[in-house]
């Protein structure tokens, strides 16, 4: 809740920016989910992609996206984490084969306290703050966040960050 208060009062800052190898950070986050009931695959062509960022905050974004994929996907379904770069940015995608999100609900997914409502996730607890905070972190790093999803087919959450020059 402290992050929410800071965001609303414009006191939410990205501190301690440093050059971070995003590939190593993704690998570190995925190790935390090794005991989940999912096969989580990292797909990338690179060993090193450097981004000037607040490592703790980007780790928070990754944990939110991977944690949501684990929570909202049936056990045994694979989760794919893809890291790609072009000349100017790195894009990270977390794709699952979960329940998916309707177009109407996608419009609100990054709003504060918003939770997707359907029968498949009624028993899953949450406050509807994780994606809101993750989105704010990415935007304050000069990046963007979006999703692609179809009900019954799963979701892919993406975020991009500028590369370090």
DSSP file (Angstrom, degrees, kcal/mol; ACC not computed):
  #  RESIDUE AA STRUCTURE BP1 BP2  ACC     N-H-->O    O-->H-N    N-H-->O    O-->H-N    TCO  KAPPA ALPHA  PHI   PSI    X-CA   Y-CA   Z-CA
    1    1 A X     >        0   0    0      0, 0.0     4,-2.3     0, 0.0     5,-0.2   0.000 360.0 360.0 360.0 -24.4    0.0    0.0    0.0
    2    2 A X  H  >  +     0   0    0      1,-0.2     4,-2.3     2,-0.2     5,-0.2   0.917 360.0  52.3 -62.1 -41.7    3.0    2.3    0.5
    3    3 A X  H  > S+     0   0    0      1,-0.2     4,-2.6     2,-0.2    -1,-0.2   0.900 108.3  51.3 -60.2 -40.6    3.7    2.2   -3.3
    4    4 A X  H  > S+     0   0    0      2,-0.2     4,-2.6     1,-0.2     5,-0.2   0.932 109.6  49.1 -62.6 -46.6    0.1    3.2   -4.0
    5    5 A X  H  X S+     0   0    0     -4,-2.3     4,-1.7     1,-0.2     6,-0.2   0.910 113.1  47.7 -59.9 -42.7    0.2    6.1   -1.7
    6    6 A X  H  <>S+     0   0    0     -4,-2.3     5,-2.5     2,-0.2     6,-1.2   0.901 111.0  50.6 -67.3 -40.6    3.5    7.3   -3.3
    7    7 A X  H ><5S+     0   0    0     -4,-2.6     3,-1.4     4,-0.2    -2,-0.2   0.944 112.0  47.3 -60.9 -47.4    2.2    6.9   -6.8
    8    8 A X  H 3<5S+     0   0    0     -4,-2.6    -1,-0.2     1,-0.3    -2,-0.2   0.808 114.7  45.9 -66.3 -30.1   -0.9    8.9   -6.0
    9    9 A X  T 3<5S-     0   0    0     -4,-1.7    -1,-0.3    -5,-0.2    -2,-0.2   0.311 112.5-117.8 -95.6   9.4    1.1   11.6   -4.3
   10   10 A X  T < 5S+     0   0    0     -3,-1.4    -3,-0.2    -4,-0.2    -4,-0.1   0.719  87.2 113.4  62.5  22.1    3.7   11.7   -7.2
   11   11 A X      < +     0   0    0     -5,-2.5     2,-0.7    -6,-0.2    -4,-0.2   0.301  36.4 116.2-103.6   7.5    6.4   10.7   -4.7
   12   12 A X        -     0   0    0     -6,-1.2     2,-0.3    -5,-0.1    -9,-0.0  -0.680  48.0-178.3 -79.2 115.1    6.9    7.3   -6.3
   13   13 A X        -     0   0    0     -2,-0.7     2,-0.8     0, 0.0    -2,-0.1  -0.840  34.5-131.2-120.1 152.4   10.5    7.4   -7.6
   14   14 A X        +     0   0    0     -2,-0.3     3,-0.3   126,-0.1     2,-0.2  -0.910  42.1 179.8 -96.9 111.7   12.8    5.1   -9.4
   15   15 A X        +     0   0    0     -2,-0.8    42,-0.2     1,-0.2     0, 0.0  -0.623  48.4  27.8-109.5 167.0   16.0    5.1   -7.3
   16   16 A X  S    S-     0   0    0     -2,-0.2    39,-0.5     1,-0.2     2,-0.2   0.852  70.8-172.8  55.2  43.3   19.3    3.5   -7.6
   17   17 A X        +     0   0    0     -3,-0.3     2,-0.3    37,-0.2    37,-0.2  -0.501  15.8 154.9 -68.8 135.1   19.3    3.1  -11.4
   18   18 A X  E     -A   53   0A   0     35,-2.5    35,-2.7    -2,-0.2     2,-0.5  -0.947  52.7 -76.4-150.6 167.0   22.3    1.1  -12.6
   19   19 A X  E     -A   52   0A   0     -2,-0.3     2,-0.4    33,-0.2    33,-0.2  -0.601  54.2-174.9 -72.8 123.2   23.2   -1.1  -15.5
   20   20 A X  E     -A   51   0A   0     31,-2.6    31,-2.5    -2,-0.5     2,-1.0  -0.965  30.0-129.6-124.5 133.8   21.5   -4.4  -15.1
   21   21 A X  E  >  -A   50   0A   0     -2,-0.4     4,-2.0    29,-0.2    29,-0.2  -0.746  21.8-162.8 -80.2 105.0   21.8   -7.6  -17.2
   22   22 A X  H  > S+     0   0    0     27,-2.8     4,-2.5    -2,-1.0     5,-0.2   0.800  85.0  59.1 -64.2 -29.8   18.1   -8.2  -17.8
   23   23 A X  H  > S+     0   0    0     26,-0.4     4,-2.4     2,-0.2    -1,-0.2   0.942 107.6  45.4 -64.4 -46.8   18.8  -11.8  -18.8
   24   24 A X  H  > S+     0   0    0     -3,-0.2     4,-2.4     1,-0.2    -2,-0.2   0.886 112.5  51.9 -63.1 -38.2   20.4  -12.6  -15.4
   25   25 A X  H  X S+     0   0    0     -4,-2.0     4,-2.3     2,-0.2    -2,-0.2   0.923 109.7  48.4 -65.6 -43.4   17.6  -10.9  -13.6
   26   26 A X  H  X S+     0   0    0     -4,-2.5     4,-2.7     2,-0.2    -2,-0.2   0.932 111.6  50.2 -61.2 -45.3   14.9  -12.9  -15.5
   27   27 A X  H  X S+     0   0    0     -4,-2.4     4,-1.8     1,-0.2    -2,-0.2   0.910 109.5  51.7 -59.4 -42.3   16.8  -16.1  -14.7
   28   28 A X  H  X S+     0   0    0     -4,-2.4     4,-0.7     1,-0.2    -1,-0.2   0.921 111.5  46.6 -59.9 -45.3   17.0  -15.1  -11.0
   29   29 A X  H >< S+     0   0    0     -4,-2.3     3,-1.2     1,-0.2     4,-0.4   0.923 110.1  52.8 -64.7 -44.0   13.2  -14.5  -10.9
   30   30 A X  H >< S+     0   0    0     -4,-2.7     3,-1.6     1,-0.3    -1,-0.2   0.829  98.9  64.2 -64.1 -31.1   12.4  -17.8  -12.7
   31   31 A X  H >< S+     0   0    0     -4,-1.8     3,-1.2     1,-0.3    -1,-0.3   0.805  93.9  62.4 -60.0 -28.6   14.5  -19.7  -10.2
   32   32 A X  T << S+     0   0    0     -3,-1.2    -1,-0.3    -4,-0.7     3,-0.3   0.685 104.7  47.2 -70.6 -17.0   12.0  -18.6   -7.5
   33   33 A X  T X  S+     0   0    0     -3,-1.6     3,-1.9    -4,-0.4     5,-0.3   0.187  75.0 111.3-108.9  15.0    9.2  -20.5   -9.4
   34   34 A X  T <  S+     0   0    0     -3,-1.2    -1,-0.2     1,-0.3    -2,-0.1   0.788  78.9  50.8 -62.0 -28.3   11.1  -23.8   -9.9
   35   35 A X  T 3  S+     0   0    0     -3,-0.3    -1,-0.3    -4,-0.2    -2,-0.1   0.370  86.1 111.6 -91.9   4.9    8.8  -25.6   -7.5
   36   36 A X  S <  S-     0   0    0     -3,-1.9     4,-0.1     2,-0.1    -3,-0.0  -0.276  83.9-109.8 -71.0 167.0    5.6  -24.4   -9.1
   37   37 A X  S    S+     0   0    0     33,-0.1    39,-3.5     2,-0.1     2,-0.3  -0.053  91.1  87.6 -89.7  34.3    3.5  -26.9  -10.9
   38   38 A X  S    S-     0   0    0     -5,-0.3     2,-0.7    37,-0.2    40,-0.2  -0.940  77.7-124.7-131.0 151.2    4.4  -25.4  -14.3
   39   39 A X        -     0   0    0     -2,-0.3    40,-2.6    38,-0.3     2,-0.6  -0.887  32.2-163.0 -91.0 116.0    7.1  -25.8  -16.8
   40   40 A X  E     -b   79   0B   0     -2,-0.7     2,-0.5    38,-0.2    40,-0.2  -0.907   4.5-165.1-107.8 119.5    8.5  -22.3  -17.2
   41   41 A X  E     -b   80   0B   0     38,-2.9    40,-3.4    -2,-0.6     2,-0.5  -0.885  10.6-152.1-110.6 130.9   10.7  -21.8  -20.3
   42   42 A X  E     -b   81   0B   0     -2,-0.5     2,-0.5    38,-0.2    40,-0.2  -0.888  14.3-169.7 -98.2 125.9   13.0  -18.9  -21.0
   43   43 A X  E     +b   82   0B   0     38,-3.0    40,-2.4    -2,-0.5     2,-0.3  -0.971  25.4 129.9-120.5 119.2   13.4  -18.1  -24.7
   44   44 A X  E     -b   83   0B   0     -2,-0.5    40,-0.1    38,-0.2    -2,-0.0  -0.977  48.5-146.7-160.6 154.6   16.1  -15.6  -25.7
   45   45 A X  S    S+     0   0    0     38,-0.5     2,-0.3    -2,-0.3    39,-0.1   0.512  79.8  78.4 -96.9  -8.9   19.0  -15.4  -28.2
   46   46 A X        -     0   0    0     37,-0.3     3,-0.1     1,-0.1    37,-0.1  -0.708  53.6-165.2-108.9 150.8   21.1  -13.3  -25.9
   47   47 A X  S    S+     0   0    0      1,-0.3     2,-0.4    -2,-0.3   -23,-0.1   0.622  87.2  26.9 -96.3 -22.0   23.3  -13.9  -22.8
   48   48 A X        +     0   0    0    -25,-0.1     2,-0.4   -26,-0.1    -1,-0.3  -0.973  54.0 168.3-148.5 126.2   23.4  -10.3  -21.9
   49   49 A X        -     0   0    0     -2,-0.4   -27,-2.8    -3,-0.1     2,-0.5  -0.963  26.1-148.1-134.5 118.8   21.1   -7.3  -22.4
   50   50 A X  E     +A   21   0A   0     -2,-0.4   114,-2.0   -29,-0.2     2,-0.4  -0.760  18.7 176.2 -97.2 128.9   22.0   -4.3  -20.4
   51   51 A X  E     -A   20   0A   0    -31,-2.5   -31,-2.6    -2,-0.5     2,-0.9  -0.995  31.5-129.6-128.8 133.8   19.2   -1.9  -19.2
   52   52 A X  E     +A   19   0A   0    110,-0.4     2,-0.3    -2,-0.4   -33,-0.2  -0.750  61.1 126.1 -82.9 108.0   19.8    1.1  -17.0
   53   53 A X  E    S-A   18   0A   0    -35,-2.7   -35,-2.5    -2,-0.9     2,-1.0  -0.939  73.2 -88.1-155.0 169.5   17.2    0.5  -14.3
   54   54 A X    >>  -     0   0    0     -2,-0.3     4,-2.2   -37,-0.2     3,-0.6  -0.823  41.5-156.1 -85.2 103.0   16.3    0.1  -10.7
   55   55 A X  H 3> S+     0   0    0     -2,-1.0     4,-2.4   -39,-0.5     5,-0.2   0.859  87.8  52.7 -55.2 -42.2   16.9   -3.6  -10.4
   56   56 A X  H 3> S+     0   0    0      1,-0.2     4,-1.6     2,-0.2    -1,-0.3   0.880 110.4  47.7 -62.7 -38.6   14.6   -4.2   -7.4
   57   57 A X  H <> S+     0   0    0     -3,-0.6     4,-1.8     2,-0.2    -2,-0.2   0.895 111.9  48.2 -71.3 -39.8   11.7   -2.5   -9.2
   58   58 A X  H  X S+     0   0    0     -4,-2.2     4,-2.5     1,-0.2    -2,-0.2   0.876 109.7  53.6 -68.8 -35.2   12.2   -4.5  -12.4
   59   59 A X  H  X S+     0   0    0     -4,-2.4     4,-2.8    -5,-0.3    -1,-0.2   0.893 105.9  54.1 -61.1 -39.0   12.4   -7.6  -10.3
   60   60 A X  H  X S+     0   0    0     -4,-1.6     4,-2.0     2,-0.2    -2,-0.2   0.902 108.7  48.4 -60.8 -42.7    9.0   -6.6   -8.8
   61   61 A X  H  X S+     0   0    0     -4,-1.8     4,-2.4     2,-0.2    -2,-0.2   0.946 112.8  47.4 -62.7 -49.3    7.5   -6.3  -12.3
   62   62 A X  H  X S+     0   0    0     -4,-2.5     4,-2.8     1,-0.2     5,-0.4   0.910 111.1  51.0 -61.1 -43.7    8.8   -9.7  -13.3
   63   63 A X  H  X S+     0   0    0     -4,-2.8     4,-2.3     1,-0.2    -1,-0.2   0.884 110.1  50.8 -61.5 -38.2    7.6  -11.4  -10.1
   64   64 A X  H  X S+     0   0    0     -4,-2.0     4,-2.3    -5,-0.2    -2,-0.2   0.949 114.3  42.1 -64.5 -48.0    4.2   -9.9  -10.7
   65   65 A X  H  X S+     0   0    0     -4,-2.4     4,-2.0     2,-0.2    -2,-0.2   0.926 119.9  41.5 -68.5 -45.1    3.9  -11.1  -14.3
   66   66 A X  H  X S+     0   0    0     -4,-2.8     4,-2.3     2,-0.2    -1,-0.2   0.915 115.0  52.3 -69.0 -41.6    5.4  -14.6  -13.7
   67   67 A X  H  X S+     0   0    0     -4,-2.3     4,-2.6    -5,-0.4    -2,-0.2   0.896 109.8  49.0 -60.1 -41.3    3.4  -15.0  -10.4
   68   68 A X  H  X S+     0   0    0     -4,-2.3     4,-2.9    -5,-0.2    -1,-0.2   0.909 109.3  52.3 -64.7 -41.6    0.2  -14.1  -12.1
   69   69 A X  H  X S+     0   0    0     -4,-2.0     4,-0.6     1,-0.2    -2,-0.2   0.912 112.5  45.6 -60.9 -41.7    0.9  -16.6  -14.9
   70   70 A X  H >< S+     0   0    0     -4,-2.3     3,-0.6     1,-0.2    -2,-0.2   0.926 116.2  46.0 -65.2 -45.1    1.5  -19.3  -12.3
   71   71 A X  H 3< S+     0   0    0     -4,-2.6    -2,-0.2     1,-0.2    -1,-0.2   0.888 118.1  39.8 -65.5 -41.0   -1.6  -18.3  -10.3
   72   72 A X  H 3< S+     0   0    0     -4,-2.9    27,-1.1    -5,-0.2     2,-0.4   0.320 101.0  82.0 -99.8   8.1   -4.0  -18.0  -13.2
   73   73 A X  S << S-     0   0    0     -4,-0.6    25,-0.2    -3,-0.6     3,-0.1  -0.899  85.6-106.1-111.3 142.3   -2.9  -21.0  -15.3
   74   74 A X    >   -     0   0    0     -2,-0.4     3,-2.0    23,-0.4    23,-0.1  -0.351  50.2 -89.6 -61.2 144.5   -4.0  -24.6  -14.7
   75   75 A X  T 3  S+     0   0    0      1,-0.2   -37,-0.2    -4,-0.1    -1,-0.1  -0.235 113.4  26.6 -53.8 140.2   -1.2  -26.8  -13.1
   76   76 A X  T 3  S+     0   0    0    -39,-3.5    -1,-0.2     1,-0.3     2,-0.2   0.194  88.6 123.5  90.8 -17.0    0.9  -28.5  -15.7
   77   77 A X    <   -     0   0    0     -3,-2.0    -1,-0.3   -40,-0.1   -38,-0.3  -0.572  65.0-112.7 -77.7 140.6    0.4  -25.9  -18.4
   78   78 A X        -     0   0    0     -2,-0.2    19,-0.4   -40,-0.2     2,-0.4  -0.346  21.7-154.2 -74.0 154.0    3.6  -24.3  -19.7
   79   79 A X  E     -b   40   0B   0    -40,-2.6   -38,-2.9    17,-0.1     2,-0.5  -0.996   9.2-154.7-125.1 133.0    4.6  -20.7  -19.2
   80   80 A X  E     -bC  41  95B   0     15,-2.6    15,-3.1    -2,-0.4     2,-0.5  -0.926   8.6-169.3-113.8 130.3    6.9  -19.0  -21.7
   81   81 A X  E     -bC  42  94B   0    -40,-3.4   -38,-3.0    -2,-0.5     2,-0.4  -0.975  13.2-171.8-116.6 117.4    9.1  -16.0  -20.8
   82   82 A X  E     -bC  43  93B   0     11,-2.5    11,-2.7    -2,-0.5     2,-0.5  -0.919   8.8-168.7-115.1 133.0   10.6  -14.4  -24.0
   83   83 A X  E     +bC  44  92B   0    -40,-2.4   -38,-0.5    -2,-0.4   -37,-0.3  -0.980  17.5 163.0-123.1 119.9   13.3  -11.7  -24.0
   84   84 A X  E     - C   0  91B   0      7,-2.5     7,-3.3    -2,-0.5     2,-0.3  -0.936  16.2-160.6-133.4 155.0   14.1  -10.0  -27.2
   85   85 A X  E     - C   0  90B   0     -2,-0.3     5,-0.2     5,-0.2     2,-0.2  -0.970   7.6-176.5-134.9 154.4   15.8   -6.8  -28.2
   86   86 A X        -     0   0    0      3,-2.3    77,-0.0    -2,-0.3     5,-0.0  -0.493  57.9 -67.5-123.1-159.2   16.0   -4.5  -31.1
   87   87 A X  S    S+     0   0    0     -2,-0.2     3,-0.1     1,-0.2    76,-0.0   0.813 128.5  21.4 -64.4 -30.4   18.1   -1.4  -31.7
   88   88 A X  S    S+     0   0    0      1,-0.2    75,-2.5    74,-0.1     2,-0.3   0.649 120.6  22.1-117.0 -20.2   16.4    0.7  -29.0
   89   89 A X  E     - D   0 162B   0     73,-0.3    -3,-2.3   -38,-0.0     2,-0.4  -0.960  56.2-127.7-149.8 162.5   14.7   -1.5  -26.5
   90   90 A X  E     -CD  85 161B   0     71,-2.5    71,-2.2    -2,-0.3     2,-0.5  -0.924  24.2-157.3-108.8 140.1   14.3   -4.8  -24.8
   91   91 A X  E     -CD  84 160B   0     -7,-3.3    -7,-2.5    -2,-0.4     2,-0.5  -0.979   4.0-165.3-121.6 130.1   10.9   -6.5  -24.7
   92   92 A X  E     -CD  83 159B   0     67,-3.0    67,-2.0    -2,-0.5     2,-0.4  -0.954   6.5-169.8-114.3 130.5   10.0   -9.1  -22.2
   93   93 A X  E     -CD  82 158B   0    -11,-2.7   -11,-2.5    -2,-0.5     2,-0.5  -0.970  10.7-164.9-122.1 135.7    6.8  -11.3  -22.7
   94   94 A X  E     -CD  81 157B   0     63,-2.7    63,-2.4    -2,-0.4     2,-0.4  -0.967  17.8-174.5-119.1 112.5    5.2  -13.6  -20.2
   95   95 A X  E     +CD  80 156B   0    -15,-3.1   -15,-2.6    -2,-0.5     2,-0.3  -0.895   5.4 175.0-115.2 134.8    2.8  -16.0  -21.9
   96   96 A X        -     0   0    0     59,-2.9    59,-0.3    -2,-0.4   -17,-0.1  -0.803  36.5-131.5-128.7 172.6    0.5  -18.5  -20.3
   97   97 A X        +     0   0    0    -19,-0.4   -23,-0.4    -2,-0.3    57,-0.2  -0.289  65.4 127.6-115.6  43.4   -2.3  -20.9  -21.3
   98   98 A X  S    S-     0   0    0    -25,-0.2   -25,-0.2    57,-0.2    56,-0.1   0.225  78.8 -63.6 -84.3-153.6   -4.7  -19.7  -18.5
   99   99 A X  S    S-     0   0    0    -27,-1.1    53,-3.6    54,-0.1    54,-0.2   0.702  70.4-140.9 -74.3 -21.5   -8.2  -18.5  -18.6
  100  100 A X        -     0   0    0     51,-0.3     2,-0.4    52,-0.2    51,-0.2  -0.035  11.2 -97.9  79.5 170.5   -7.6  -15.4  -20.7
  101  101 A X        -     0   0    0     53,-0.4    50,-0.2    50,-0.1    48,-0.1  -0.995  29.0-119.3-134.7 132.1   -9.1  -12.0  -20.3
  102  102 A X     >  -     0   0    0     -2,-0.4     4,-2.1    48,-0.2     5,-0.2  -0.240  28.6-112.1 -66.8 158.7  -12.0  -10.5  -22.3
  103  103 A X  H  > S+     0   0    0      1,-0.2     4,-1.2     2,-0.2    -1,-0.1   0.896 117.7  53.6 -58.2 -41.5  -11.5   -7.4  -24.4
  104  104 A X  H  4 S+     0   0    0      1,-0.2     3,-0.4     2,-0.2     4,-0.4   0.927 111.4  44.1 -60.8 -45.2  -13.7   -5.3  -22.1
  105  105 A X  H >> S+     0   0    0      1,-0.2     3,-1.2     2,-0.2     4,-0.6   0.804 104.1  64.8 -72.1 -28.2  -11.7   -6.3  -19.0
  106  106 A X  H >< S+     0   0    0     -4,-2.1     3,-0.8     1,-0.2     4,-0.3   0.852  92.7  63.6 -60.3 -34.0   -8.4   -5.8  -20.9
  107  107 A X  T 3< S+     0   0    0     -4,-1.2    -1,-0.2    -3,-0.4    -2,-0.2   0.753 112.8  33.9 -61.7 -23.9   -9.2   -2.0  -21.1
  108  108 A X  T X4 S+     0   0    0     -3,-1.2     3,-2.4    -4,-0.4    -1,-0.2   0.408  84.0 108.5-110.8  -0.6   -9.1   -1.8  -17.3
  109  109 A X  T << S+     0   0    0     -3,-0.8    22,-0.1    -4,-0.6    23,-0.1   0.744  81.6  45.8 -58.8 -29.5   -6.4   -4.3  -16.4
  110  110 A X  T 3  S+     0   0    0     -4,-0.3    -1,-0.3    -3,-0.1     2,-0.2   0.283  89.2 112.7 -97.9  11.4   -3.8   -1.7  -15.4
  111  111 A X  S X  S-     0   0    0     -3,-2.4     3,-1.7     1,-0.1    21,-0.3  -0.535  80.4 -91.8 -83.0 150.8   -6.2    0.4  -13.3
  112  112 A X  T 3  S+     0   0    0      1,-0.3    17,-0.2    -2,-0.2    -1,-0.1  -0.388 107.4   2.7 -62.7 132.9   -5.8    0.6   -9.5
  113  113 A X  T 3  S+     0   0    0     15,-1.4     2,-0.4     1,-0.2    -1,-0.3   0.535  93.1 144.5  67.4  11.5   -7.8   -2.1   -7.6
  114  114 A X    <   -     0   0    0     -3,-1.7     2,-0.4    14,-0.8    -1,-0.2  -0.661  24.1-179.3 -83.6 132.8   -9.0   -3.7  -10.9
  115  115 A X        -     0   0    0     -2,-0.4     2,-0.3    -3,-0.1    11,-0.0  -0.994  31.4-115.8-128.6 138.3   -9.4   -7.5  -10.8
  116  116 A X        -     0   0    0     -2,-0.4     2,-0.6    -7,-0.1    12,-0.0  -0.536  32.9-148.8 -68.9 133.1  -10.5   -9.7  -13.7
  117  117 A X        +     0   0    0     -2,-0.3     2,-0.3     3,-0.0   -12,-0.1  -0.931  38.2 122.0-113.5 120.1  -13.8  -11.3  -12.7
  118  118 A X    >   -     0   0    0     -2,-0.6     3,-0.8     1,-0.0     4,-0.4  -0.958  68.5 -99.6-160.5 169.0  -14.8  -14.8  -14.0
  119  119 A X  G >  S+     0   0    0     -2,-0.3     3,-0.8     1,-0.2     4,-0.3   0.832 114.5  62.4 -63.0 -33.0  -15.7  -18.1  -12.6
  120  120 A X  G 3  S+     0   0    0      1,-0.2    -1,-0.2     2,-0.1     3,-0.2   0.781 113.8  31.3 -68.0 -27.1  -12.2  -19.6  -13.1
  121  121 A X  G X  S+     0   0    0     -3,-0.8     3,-1.4     1,-0.1    -1,-0.2   0.238  82.1 110.6-116.3  15.6  -10.5  -17.1  -10.8
  122  122 A X  T <  S+     0   0    0     -3,-0.8    -1,-0.1    -4,-0.4    -2,-0.1   0.829  82.4  47.7 -59.6 -33.0  -13.1  -16.4   -8.2
  123  123 A X  T 3  S+     0   0    0     -4,-0.3     2,-0.5    -3,-0.2    -1,-0.3   0.529  88.4 101.0 -87.6  -5.5  -11.2  -18.3   -5.5
  124  124 A X    <   -     0   0    0     -3,-1.4     2,-0.1     1,-0.0    -3,-0.0  -0.696  68.5-138.1 -86.0 124.9   -7.9  -16.6   -6.2
  125  125 A X        +     0   0    0     -2,-0.5     2,-0.3     2,-0.0    -2,-0.1  -0.449  39.8 127.9 -82.5 153.5   -7.1  -13.8   -3.7
  126  126 A X        -     0   0    0     -2,-0.1   -11,-0.0     1,-0.1    -2,-0.0  -0.871  52.4-128.7 170.9 161.9   -5.7  -10.4   -4.6
  127  127 A X        -     0   0    0     -2,-0.3    -1,-0.1   -13,-0.0   -12,-0.1   0.536  47.8-115.2-102.6  -9.9   -6.2   -6.7   -4.3
  128  128 A X  S    S+     0   0    0    -16,-0.1   -15,-1.4   -15,-0.1   -14,-0.8   0.815  88.1 106.3  77.9  29.8   -5.9   -5.6   -7.9
  129  129 A X     >  +     0   0    0    -16,-0.2     4,-2.7   -17,-0.2     5,-0.3   0.660  51.4  79.1-111.6 -23.8   -2.8   -3.6   -7.3
  130  130 A X  H  > S+     0   0    0      1,-0.2     4,-2.7     2,-0.2     5,-0.2   0.912  98.9  39.6 -58.3 -51.0    0.0   -5.7   -8.8
  131  131 A X  H  > S+     0   0    0      2,-0.2     4,-2.6     1,-0.2    -1,-0.2   0.852 114.2  55.5 -70.1 -33.2   -0.5   -4.8  -12.4
  132  132 A X  H  > S+     0   0    0    -21,-0.3     4,-2.0     2,-0.2    -2,-0.2   0.948 113.0  41.2 -60.8 -49.0   -1.2   -1.2  -11.6
  133  133 A X  H  X S+     0   0    0     -4,-2.7     4,-2.5     2,-0.2    -2,-0.2   0.919 114.1  52.3 -66.6 -43.9    2.1   -0.9   -9.7
  134  134 A X  H  X S+     0   0    0     -4,-2.7     4,-2.3    -5,-0.3    -2,-0.2   0.919 109.5  49.9 -57.9 -44.5    4.0   -2.9  -12.4
  135  135 A X  H  X S+     0   0    0     -4,-2.6     4,-2.6     1,-0.2    -1,-0.2   0.921 110.3  49.8 -60.4 -45.3    2.7   -0.6  -15.1
  136  136 A X  H  X S+     0   0    0     -4,-2.0     4,-2.4     1,-0.2    -1,-0.2   0.902 109.6  51.6 -61.5 -41.5    3.7    2.5  -13.1
  137  137 A X  H  X S+     0   0    0     -4,-2.5     4,-0.6     2,-0.2    -1,-0.2   0.938 112.0  46.0 -60.8 -47.3    7.2    1.1  -12.6
  138  138 A X  H ><>S+     0   0    0     -4,-2.3     5,-2.5     1,-0.2     3,-1.1   0.931 112.8  49.2 -63.2 -46.5    7.7    0.4  -16.3
  139  139 A X  H ><5S+     0   0    0     -4,-2.6     3,-1.9     1,-0.3    -1,-0.2   0.899 108.1  54.1 -60.7 -41.0    6.3    3.8  -17.4
  140  140 A X  H 3<5S+     0   0    0     -4,-2.4    -1,-0.3     1,-0.3    -2,-0.2   0.606 103.9  56.6 -73.1  -9.8    8.6    5.5  -14.9
  141  141 A X  T <<5S-     0   0    0     -3,-1.1    21,-0.5    -4,-0.6    -1,-0.3   0.334 126.2-102.8 -93.9   4.0   11.6    3.7  -16.5
  142  142 A X  T < 5S+     0   0    0     -3,-1.9    -3,-0.2     1,-0.2    -2,-0.2   0.672  87.2 113.3  83.5  17.5   10.6    5.2  -19.9
  143  143 A X      < -     0   0    0     -5,-2.5     2,-0.3    -6,-0.2    -1,-0.2  -0.291  56.7-128.2-108.1-167.5    9.0    1.9  -21.1
  144  144 A X  E     -E  160   0B   0     16,-1.2    16,-2.4    -2,-0.1     2,-0.4  -0.960   9.2-153.8-143.4 159.9    5.5    0.6  -21.9
  145  145 A X  E     +E  159   0B   0     -2,-0.3     2,-0.3    14,-0.2    14,-0.2  -0.998  22.3 151.8-138.8 139.4    3.4   -2.3  -20.9
  146  146 A X  E     -E  158   0B   0     12,-1.9    12,-3.1    -2,-0.4     2,-0.3  -0.930  22.7-141.2-154.8 175.1    0.6   -4.1  -22.8
  147  147 A X  E     -E  157   0B   0     -2,-0.3     2,-0.4    10,-0.2    10,-0.2  -0.968   6.7-154.8-143.5 159.9   -1.2   -7.4  -23.2
  148  148 A X  E     +E  156   0B   0      8,-2.3     8,-2.7    -2,-0.3     2,-0.3  -0.996  32.0 156.6-129.8 133.1   -2.7   -9.8  -25.7
  149  149 A X  E     -E  155   0B   0     -2,-0.4     2,-0.4     6,-0.2     6,-0.2  -0.993  26.7-167.3-158.9 148.4   -5.4  -12.2  -24.5
  150  150 A X  E >>  -E  154   0B   0      4,-1.8     3,-2.5    -2,-0.3     4,-1.1  -0.994  40.0-104.1-136.1 131.6   -8.3  -14.3  -25.6
  151  151 A X  T 34 S+     0   0    0     -2,-0.4   -51,-0.3     1,-0.3   -52,-0.1  -0.277 107.9  12.3 -54.0 133.6  -10.7  -15.9  -23.2
  152  152 A X  T 34 S+     0   0    0    -53,-3.6    -1,-0.3     1,-0.1   -52,-0.2   0.318 120.5  71.3  82.1  -8.3  -10.0  -19.6  -22.9
  153  153 A X  T <4 S-     0   0    0     -3,-2.5    -2,-0.2     1,-0.3     2,-0.2   0.586  97.5-116.4-114.6 -16.2   -6.7  -19.3  -24.7
  154  154 A X  E  <  - E   0 150B   0     -4,-1.1    -4,-1.8   -57,-0.2   -53,-0.4  -0.546  26.3 -88.0 107.5-175.8   -4.5  -17.5  -22.2
  155  155 A X  E     - E   0 149B   0    -59,-0.3   -59,-2.9    -6,-0.2     2,-0.4  -0.942  14.8-154.7-137.9 154.3   -2.7  -14.2  -22.0
  156  156 A X  E     -DE  95 148B   0     -8,-2.7    -8,-2.3    -2,-0.3     2,-0.5  -0.977  12.8-163.9-130.3 119.8    0.6  -12.6  -22.9
  157  157 A X  E     -DE  94 147B   0    -63,-2.4   -63,-2.7    -2,-0.4     2,-0.3  -0.890  12.5-170.8-103.1 132.8    1.8   -9.6  -20.9
  158  158 A X  E     +DE  93 146B   0    -12,-3.1   -12,-1.9    -2,-0.5     2,-0.3  -0.891  12.3 177.3-121.3 148.3    4.6   -7.6  -22.4
  159  159 A X  E     -DE  92 145B   0    -67,-2.0   -67,-3.0    -2,-0.3     2,-0.3  -0.976  10.0-159.1-146.6 148.6    6.8   -4.7  -21.3
  160  160 A X  E     -DE  91 144B   0    -16,-2.4   -16,-1.2    -2,-0.3     2,-0.3  -0.921   4.6-170.7-124.4 150.3    9.6   -2.9  -22.9
  161  161 A X  E     -D   90   0B   0    -71,-2.2   -71,-2.5    -2,-0.3   -18,-0.1  -0.985  33.1-101.4-135.9 145.5   12.5   -0.8  -21.5
  162  162 A X  E     -D   89   0B   0    -21,-0.5  -110,-0.4    -2,-0.3   -73,-0.3  -0.403  41.0-116.4 -65.3 142.7   15.0    1.4  -23.3
  163  163 A X        -     0   0    0    -75,-2.5     2,-0.2  -112,-0.1  -112,-0.2  -0.457  29.2-105.7 -74.2 151.1   18.4   -0.2  -23.8
  164  164 A X              0   0    0   -114,-2.0  -114,-0.1     1,-0.1    -1,-0.1  -0.576 360.0 360.0 -72.9 140.5   21.4    1.4  -22.1
  165  165 A X              0   0    0     -2,-0.2    -1,-0.1    -3,-0.0  -114,-0.0   0.419 360.0 360.0 -97.5 360.0   23.6    3.2  -24.6
